[in-house]
Amino acid sequence: MQFKELIKYGAVGLVVIIVLNLMGYNAGILIGGTIEWSTRYILPWIALYWFVQFVKTKTE
């Protein structure tokens, strides 16, 4: 990833946080809760899928 892309994504993230704060949401809790939810429920399924694919390639 190039430096310009990092700056662009950082600016977009900062704008999202500012807009959420202006709307009355606590962006830190909202983003933290989203990260916690995804690590608890989504990432295990992704890891399971990768593990199944790994086992399939080793057994073939």
C-alpha positions in Angstrom: 0.0 0.0 0.0 1.4 3.3 -1.0 1.7 6.3 1.3 -0.9 8.3 -0.5 -3.5 5.5 0.0 -2.7 5.4 3.7 -3.3 9.1 4.0 -6.5 8.8 2.1 -7.9 6.0 4.2 -6.7 7.8 7.4 -8.6 10.9 6.3 -11.7 9.0 5.6 -11.5 7.2 9.0 -11.0 10.6 10.7 -14.0 12.1 8.9 -16.2 9.1 9.9 -15.2 9.5 13.5 -15.9 13.2 13.5 -19.3 12.7 11.9 -20.2 10.0 14.4 -19.2 12.3 17.3 -21.2 15.2 15.8 -24.3 12.9 15.5 -24.0 12.1 19.2 -22.5 8.7 19.0 -19.4 7.8 21.0 -17.2 6.7 18.1 -14.6 4.9 20.3 -17.2 2.6 21.9 -19.0 2.1 18.5 -15.8 1.1 16.7 -14.5 -0.8 19.6 -17.7 -2.8 19.9 -17.6 -3.5 16.1 -14.1 -4.8 16.4 -14.9 -6.9 19.4 -18.0 -8.4 17.7 -16.1 -9.2 14.5 -13.3 -10.9 16.4 -15.8 -12.9 18.5 -18.2 -14.0 15.7 -16.7 -13.5 12.2 -13.0 -14.3 12.5 -13.5 -17.8 14.0 -15.5 -18.7 10.9 -12.9 -17.4 8.6 -10.2 -19.3 10.5 -12.3 -22.5 10.3 -12.8 -22.0 6.5 -9.0 -21.6 6.1 -8.4 -24.7 8.2 -10.8 -26.8 6.2 -9.2 -25.6 2.9 -5.7 -26.5 4.4 -6.9 -30.0 5.3 -8.5 -30.5 1.9 -5.2 -29.6 0.1 -3.2 -31.9 2.4 -5.5 -34.9 1.9 -5.7 -34.7 -1.9 
